[in-house]
Amino acid sequence: MPRHTASAWADYTVHDGKLKGFGVGAGARYVGSSWGDTANTLKVPGYTLFDAAVHYDIPNIARLKDNGVVLVTWRDIQKAMYPTP
């Protein structure tokens, strides 16, 4: 069980005009490191998930929705920010 977790999500839906009912959302989830065995000898590194969604609301009928998830580790972010030659 990780000691630290966090999440945030934002969603916006257009309420007027030609795009009425169309919406987008984005969020992030962080899961801190944890132990992978009962003897606490295998440490599982923390990771971050980035989520995105698009949706279209059909009033009084349905919401059509598609979600995506991208898994990123802090090592990936460090490599992107500080590439080695």
MOJO-V15618 format. One record per backbone hydrogen bond with DSSP energy under -1.0 kcal/mol. NH is the residue of the N-H (numbers start at 0). CO is the residue of the C=O. E is the energy in kcal/mol with one decimal. If there is no record, write none. Layout:
BEGIN
NH;CO;E, NH;CO;E
END
This chain:
BEGIN
5;29;-2.0, 7;27;-2.2, 9;25;-2.7, 11;23;-2.9, 13;21;-3.1, 19;16;-1.5, 20;13;-2.8, 21;18;-2.5, 22;54;-2.7, 23;11;-2.1, 24;52;-2.5, 25;9;-2.3, 26;50;-2.2, 27;7;-2.1, 28;48;-2.8, 29;5;-3.2, 30;46;-2.7, 31;3;-3.1, 33;43;-2.1, 35;41;-4.3, 39;36;-1.2, 43;33;-3.6, 46;30;-2.4, 47;71;-3.0, 48;28;-3.2, 49;69;-2.7, 50;26;-2.4, 51;67;-2.1, 52;24;-2.3, 53;65;-2.0, 54;22;-2.5, 55;63;-2.6, 56;20;-2.5, 57;61;-3.1, 60;57;-2.3, 61;57;-1.7, 63;55;-2.8, 65;53;-2.3, 67;51;-2.5, 69;49;-2.5, 71;47;-3.1, 76;72;-1.7, 77;73;-2.6, 78;74;-2.3, 79;75;-1.9, 80;76;-2.3, 81;77;-2.8
END
